[in-house]
Amino acid sequence: MTPLDRIRNLAIIAHIDHGKTTLIDSIFRAAHVFRENAQVAERVMDNNELERERGITIRSKHCTVAWQDYRINIIDTPGHADFSGEVERILSMVDSVLLLVDANEGPMPQTRYVLMRALRLGLHPIVIVNKADRPNADPHKALDKTFELFLELGATDAQCDFPVLYGSGLHGWMVRDLERDPHEGMDALFETIVERVPVPRGDENAPFLMQVSTLGWRDHIGRTGTGRVLQGRLRRGEPISVISTRARRAEWQRQNADDDDWEVVGVELEKATYLWTTKGLDSVACDEVGAGDIVTIAGPKALGIGDTFAAPGLEDCALPPLDIEEPTVSMLFMVNSGPFAGRDGTAVTIRQIKTRLERELRTNVALRVEETGRGDAMKVSGRGELHLAILVEEMRREGMELCVSPPEIITHRDRDGALLEPFEDLTIDVPVDYQGTVIDKLTRRGGRLANFENSNAGTVRLQFRIPTRGLIGFRSEFLTDTRGLGIMASRFIGYDRWAGEISGRNRGSMISMDTGEATSYSLENLQQRGELFVSPMDPVYEGMIIGEHARPGDLPCNPTKRKALTNHRASTKDQTVTLDVPRALTLDAALEWVAPDELVEVTPKSVRVRKALLTLEDRKRLNKQQAAAGQAR
């Protein structure tokens, strides 16, 4: 076991794409975690296929590096706002944080959020101005904005006196003085960590105590809990008390982050059957752990996030529960009832969907799954669109076929009965030429401009306070309006009064009236009525949406129509059919685009959009019933 004064525990926090995982690659190389001739992939901590494809960290990961005679435990955290709750729980395991700030973008919404949580816990961050070698980088301006952010968030004098490093995580160098120090090596980073990260608090001779900060799952073993040992020692096979706690009020009901209204709901005597620590990236089984160690424990059957593990007899030392982020968006996961069900993958039943969702609940603590009373659908709620889209993508890659409904926000009512909805803090960097269009679109979606900043480099930064439902479907529209030059980022800030009606998609759908293969003859005429989603020879079915209508209202059409064969030579016989490239619908784009009466059909090979009711007669009948119900009111 490493002596307590030689252990350093810290997390890397930053906004998405500011370089957390890339920095860890350079730390591994500098600490010689891998042998010299080993072939190591970029962003080695992103070991999930989806993480590599999207270039984001979805789940936090723990690694350990050795520098001189110190053991440094580093936790890589997600940067996307949909996974911000996991960052909060991780901070309870560490004694300091490395706050990465992009030298060009400066502090962004997620930077503000994670820094606020770190400061409230009394942590003293180390600031790293990353990507300082980029052509448009302005490290000193980014540092000034970061210092202003510390002041805005109420940091103490000691917290504001933070150490600063400049460097490039991609090229593997960190320095204290950007102008004078040579741009090579990571020694400055290691030295700063050893000097400025506090030694873990805890008495090695006291009774054992720790709190579960993250959950995992291992086949043939079951659920595991990971956390930092706060005091004492624990040997494998020893008994421990598992103390479960819960907050009396949901997250959205609390007035502030310091609310301590919680209670103990259960105490069980269990056994620590397995113990693991980390060496490099690998989990290593061990026989004993002590104060300061970050350890994974298996054995207790009833194991939840925020549970306290204590030595028997310490049941009165329960720790306050950790915040579990409340979901803000929900979708229906449904059985694929389309005519093409089972062609690309496995047409699953509702029982199989439920089993897969229950397996996800073992580790994804921010997810909620509810019965709907229907025999073909389950209601799944999460922190945002991306949170749920990641789950759908994982299911399709497992070979499953299913349909999902458009995302809907989750509302609540306060004590006075007023309707509350989730709001977000939105930051947009956009060229000056497009600022008017962006402001107009967001104002129509319920957004309120909170701050305007001109960078004097041809771009402006806009900050909005906007309802979450106002952002659903906006990203693709935003990229079109700004010719792909705009950057947007948002974070959930809480619930507030209902913002009124917000207009949705102002264009209708082009709906197939027949089943078969799309023909170039038919598509050539249809592309004049809107933007197509399909190409010639693509299979279509009745009720499938084959394009976006250029006008409001749906357009039934027949994309399978073929040119009539006659004995007469047409004057246009030798003309070549010219078709525009159809819009490729990804899963994220489809979830943003669909209307309330439409579904996204997801299979291992394709993503389609369709009407919830496939036949035109069923849709007309439903419209008549809704009209009659409206008149009755």
Secondary structure by P-SEA (a helix, b strand, c coil): ccccccbbbbbbbbcccccaaaaaaaaaaaacccccccccccccccccaaaaaaccccbbbbbbbbcccbbbbbbbbbccccaaaaaaaaaaacccccccccccccccaaaaaaaaaaaaabbbbbbbbcccccccccaaaaaaaaaaaaaaacccccccbbbbbbbccccbbbbccccccccccaaaaaaaaacccccccccccccbbbbbccccccccccbbbbbccccccccccbbbbbbbbbbccccccccccccccccccbbbbbbccbbbbbcccbbbbbcccccccccccccccccccbbbbbccccccccccccccccccbbbbbccccccccccccccccaaaaaaaaaaaacccccbbbbbcccccbbbbbcccaaaaaaaaaaaaaaccccccccbbbbbbbcccbbbbbbbbbbbbbbccccaaaaaaaaaaacccccccccccccbbbbbbbcccccccccaaaaaaaacccbbbbbbbccccccccccccccbbbbccccccbbbaaaaaaaaaacccccccccccccccccccccccbbbbbbccccccccccccccccbbbbbcccccccaaaaaacccccbbbbbcccbbbbbbccccaaaaaaaaaaaaaaaaac
